[in-house]
Every structure is written in structure tokens, then in C-alpha cells.
Amino acid sequence: MNKRKAGGMSLAVLAIIFVVYNLFVFILCKPQTSAFWISYAFMLIAFASQIVAMFASVKTLDVETVFFGIPLMQLSVFYFFAELFASAVFMFFQNYLSFKIPLLIQVALLAIFAVIGIMAVAGRDATKEAKDTLQNKVSALKSMGVDVEMLASAAQDGELRTSLKRLAESIRYSDPITTPAIEDVELRIHQAISELRVYCEDGDKQSALDAVAKLERMIVERNKKLMLSK
């Protein structure tokens, strides 16, 4: 089931619940005081919050919109039923309450949900950004390995080809995870590979071999620093 179809079905279910809710409210309760209308207004907000949460959750790609591990949609359902209970109580006992108590309690419920919802969305965005950054860095490491493999396949000298293949294997079997602690050495590795490419294209075998040896040492340095930073 695609997201559009699932969203349409969810909206249809919500519309049915809204119609049934209004039917029960206006049959069982007679609007007489401001406490009733305040409660009804906040219940409309609760319905609207379900729609907002639904669309916010649909925008989630591969990261859950969560707060302390609870999905945003589930948080909105908690708020919905809390507001449903509160509004029902205030509507049935509207003649015994001033408007202040229903207003304060329902404002508090809405504020709690809004704050938690904002934090959930912010947490989702921060987590997705961090994951995207990590994926880009992992892709960069794999790309460097591919570059070295291509240099090895193009090398005419047997000794240089062997050294390049060994370097490509060192990069391939390196831990793809990255941390800020190894950003400097990864930058130096990237620059050294660019220099290696120039040496290989110019046919400067000795400089290329020296660059390979230098890169081998930097790969070892990267892996050790990465291990210490975990």
C-alpha cells in the first residue's frame, strides 16, 4: 500500500469518527455554557492535530519521527484520546464548571502535545541529517577505493600494480564508519590519492610507489584513530 492510499484511508477513517463524534455530542449534550463550546473547540483542534501528525509522519523517509522512541503519530493519538476524555467530562458537567477550568486544562494538554511534537520533528531532522552525512562519508571512502582499483588495472608496471592492488584492499577492508576524530587524516588520504593519480598518469613509478607507501601508513593511522574514538 503506497503512502498516498494509506493517507487517504486514514483521512476517511478520521472523517467517519468526526461525524460520529458530532452525532453523539449534540444528541447527548445540549450546548448551554461556554465550557461546552471551549471543549468542543479543543476537540476540533485534536482532530486537526491528527491530520497534521499524519502528514508529518508521511514525510518521514527512512527515519522515524519519534520522541523517546514513541512515533509522532502515536503521540498524537495519545493527545487525541486525552482530549476526548477531558472534553467529554467538561461537556457533561458544563453546568457545574466555569469556563476557566476547561480552558486551562485543555490548553495545557495542547501545549504538552505541541512541545513534544516539535521536539520529535526536530529530533527526526537532526537524526536524518547525521545519517545522510555519515552515508556521504562512507561513499567517499568507497569511491577512493574504486579510484585506486582503477589505477591498479591501468598500471603497466607489475610492481606498481601489485602495490596499488594491496592499497585498494587496505581501503576496502577499512571500517567505513567515520567520526570527527579522523576527519583530518581522511582529508590527507583524499589529497594523497589525488597526487597518486597524477604520478600514475605521468608514469612516475618511484613517486607513485612512495605515495602508495605513504597512503598505507595513513590508512593504518586512520583505522587506529577510529578504533580509539569508538
C-alpha positions as CSV (number, residue, x, y, z in Angstrom):
1,M,0.0,0.0,0.0
2,N,1.5,3.3,-1.1
3,K,1.7,6.4,1.2
4,R,-1.0,8.3,-0.8
5,K,-3.5,5.5,-0.5
6,A,-2.7,4.9,3.2
7,G,-3.1,8.6,3.9
8,G,-6.5,8.8,2.0
9,M,-7.8,5.8,4.0
10,S,-6.6,7.4,7.3
11,L,-8.4,10.6,6.4
12,A,-11.6,8.7,5.6
13,V,-11.5,6.9,8.9
14,L,-10.9,10.2,10.7
15,A,-13.8,11.8,8.9
16,I,-16.1,9.0,9.9
17,I,-15.0,9.3,13.6
18,F,-15.6,13.1,13.3
19,V,-19.2,12.6,12.1
20,V,-20.0,10.0,14.7
21,Y,-18.4,12.2,17.4
22,N,-20.6,15.2,16.5
23,L,-23.7,13.0,16.4
24,F,-23.1,11.8,19.9
25,V,-22.1,15.2,21.3
26,F,-25.2,17.0,20.0
27,I,-27.6,14.2,20.9
28,L,-26.3,13.5,24.4
29,C,-25.3,17.1,25.3
30,K,-27.2,20.3,25.0
31,P,-24.9,23.3,24.5
32,Q,-25.6,25.7,27.3
33,T,-22.4,27.2,28.6
34,S,-19.0,28.5,27.4
35,A,-17.4,25.4,28.9
36,F,-19.2,23.3,26.3
37,W,-18.0,25.4,23.4
38,I,-14.5,25.6,24.7
39,S,-14.3,21.8,25.0
40,Y,-15.8,21.4,21.5
41,A,-13.2,23.8,20.0
42,F,-10.3,22.0,21.6
43,M,-11.7,18.7,20.3
44,L,-11.7,20.2,16.8
45,I,-8.1,21.1,17.4
46,A,-7.4,17.5,18.4
47,F,-8.9,16.3,15.1
48,A,-6.8,18.8,13.2
49,S,-3.7,17.6,15.1
50,Q,-4.3,14.1,13.8
51,I,-4.2,15.4,10.2
52,V,-1.0,17.4,10.9
53,A,0.7,14.5,12.6
54,M,-0.4,12.2,9.7
55,F,1.3,14.4,7.1
56,A,4.4,15.0,9.2
57,S,4.8,11.2,9.6
58,V,4.3,10.6,5.9
59,K,7.2,12.9,5.1
60,T,9.4,10.6,7.2
61,L,11.7,8.8,4.8
62,D,13.9,6.3,6.5
63,V,13.9,7.8,9.9
64,E,11.0,7.6,12.4
65,T,9.6,10.9,13.7
66,V,10.0,10.0,17.4
67,F,10.3,11.4,20.9
68,F,11.9,9.0,23.4
69,G,11.2,6.1,20.9
70,I,7.5,6.9,20.5
71,P,6.4,7.7,16.9
72,L,4.8,11.1,16.4
73,M,1.6,9.5,15.1
74,Q,1.3,7.5,18.3
75,L,1.9,10.7,20.4
76,S,-0.9,12.5,18.5
77,V,-3.3,9.5,19.3
78,F,-2.4,9.8,23.0
79,Y,-3.3,13.5,22.8
80,F,-6.5,12.8,20.9
81,F,-7.9,10.4,23.5
82,A,-6.7,12.5,26.4
83,E,-8.6,15.5,24.8
84,L,-11.6,13.3,24.0
85,F,-11.9,12.3,27.7
86,A,-11.3,15.8,29.0
87,S,-13.8,17.4,26.6
88,A,-16.4,14.7,27.3
89,V,-16.2,15.3,31.1
90,F,-16.4,19.1,30.7
91,M,-19.3,18.9,28.3
92,F,-21.4,16.6,30.5
93,F,-20.7,18.7,33.6
94,Q,-20.8,22.1,31.8
95,N,-23.4,23.5,34.2
96,Y,-21.2,22.9,37.2
97,L,-18.0,24.4,35.8
98,S,-16.8,27.9,34.9
99,F,-15.0,28.2,31.6
100,K,-11.7,28.7,33.3
101,I,-11.1,25.1,34.4
102,P,-11.8,23.5,30.9
103,L,-9.8,26.2,29.2
104,L,-6.7,25.8,31.4
105,I,-6.7,22.0,31.4
106,Q,-7.2,21.8,27.6
107,V,-4.6,24.5,26.9
108,A,-2.1,22.5,29.0
109,L,-2.9,19.3,27.1
110,L,-2.5,21.0,23.7
111,A,0.7,22.7,24.8
112,I,2.3,19.5,26.0
113,F,1.5,17.8,22.8
114,A,2.8,20.7,20.7
115,V,6.1,20.9,22.5
116,I,6.7,17.1,22.3
117,G,5.6,17.1,18.7
118,I,8.1,19.9,17.8
119,M,10.9,18.1,19.6
120,A,10.0,14.8,17.8
121,V,10.2,16.5,14.4
122,A,13.4,18.3,15.3
123,G,14.9,15.0,16.5
124,R,13.9,13.3,13.3
125,D,15.5,16.1,11.2
126,A,18.7,16.0,13.2
127,T,19.0,12.2,13.0
128,K,18.4,12.2,9.3
129,E,21.0,14.9,8.7
130,A,23.5,13.0,10.7
131,K,22.7,9.8,8.9
132,D,23.0,11.5,5.5
133,T,26.4,13.0,6.4
134,L,27.6,9.5,7.5
135,Q,26.4,7.9,4.3
136,N,28.2,10.6,2.2
137,K,31.5,10.0,4.1
138,V,31.1,6.2,3.7
139,S,30.5,6.7,0.0
140,A,33.6,8.9,-0.2
141,L,35.8,6.1,1.3
142,K,34.4,3.5,-1.1
143,S,35.0,5.9,-4.0
144,M,38.6,6.3,-3.0
145,G,39.0,2.5,-3.1
146,V,37.4,2.4,-6.5
147,D,39.9,5.1,-7.7
148,V,42.8,3.0,-6.6
149,E,41.5,-0.1,-8.2
150,M,41.1,1.7,-11.5
151,L,44.7,2.9,-11.2
152,A,45.9,-0.6,-10.5
153,S,44.0,-2.0,-13.6
154,A,45.6,0.7,-15.7
155,A,49.2,0.3,-14.3
156,Q,51.7,-1.3,-16.8
157,D,54.4,-1.9,-14.3
158,G,53.9,-5.2,-12.3
159,E,55.4,-3.9,-9.0
160,L,53.3,-0.8,-9.1
161,R,50.2,-2.8,-10.0
162,T,50.7,-5.1,-7.0
163,S,51.2,-2.2,-4.6
164,L,48.1,-0.5,-5.9
165,K,46.0,-3.6,-5.5
166,R,47.3,-4.1,-2.0
167,L,46.4,-0.4,-1.2
168,A,42.9,-0.9,-2.7
169,E,42.4,-3.9,-0.4
170,S,43.5,-1.9,2.6
171,I,40.9,0.7,1.8
172,R,38.2,-1.9,1.1
173,Y,38.7,-3.7,4.4
174,S,38.9,-0.5,6.4
175,D,36.0,0.3,8.8
176,P,33.6,2.5,6.7
177,I,32.3,4.3,9.8
178,T,33.8,7.8,10.3
179,T,34.0,10.2,13.2
180,P,35.2,13.8,13.6
181,A,38.4,12.4,15.2
182,I,39.6,11.1,11.9
183,E,38.4,13.9,9.6
184,D,42.0,15.3,9.2
185,V,43.6,12.0,8.3
186,E,40.7,11.3,5.8
187,L,41.3,14.6,4.1
188,R,45.0,13.8,3.8
189,I,44.2,10.4,2.4
190,H,42.0,12.0,-0.2
191,Q,44.7,14.5,-1.2
192,A,47.3,11.8,-1.3
193,I,45.2,9.7,-3.7
194,S,44.9,12.7,-6.0
195,E,48.7,13.0,-6.0
196,L,49.0,9.3,-6.6
197,R,46.7,9.6,-9.7
198,V,48.9,12.3,-11.1
199,Y,52.1,10.2,-10.6
200,C,50.5,7.2,-12.3
201,E,49.3,9.2,-15.2
202,D,52.7,10.8,-15.6
203,G,54.4,7.3,-15.4
204,D,56.5,8.4,-12.4
205,K,56.8,4.9,-10.9
206,Q,59.0,5.8,-7.9
207,S,56.9,8.7,-6.8
208,A,53.8,6.5,-7.2
209,L,55.3,3.8,-5.0
210,D,56.3,6.3,-2.4
211,A,52.7,7.7,-2.5
212,V,51.3,4.2,-2.1
213,A,53.6,3.6,1.0
214,K,52.5,6.9,2.4
215,L,48.8,6.0,1.9
216,E,49.3,2.6,3.5
217,R,50.6,4.4,6.6
218,M,47.8,6.9,6.6
219,I,45.2,4.1,6.3
220,V,46.8,2.4,9.4
221,E,46.7,5.7,11.2
222,R,43.0,6.2,10.3
223,N,42.0,2.8,11.5
224,K,43.8,3.1,14.8
225,K,42.4,6.6,15.5
226,L,38.9,5.3,14.6
227,M,39.3,2.4,17.0
228,L,40.3,4.7,19.8
229,S,37.5,7.1,19.1
230,K,34.7,4.4,19.5
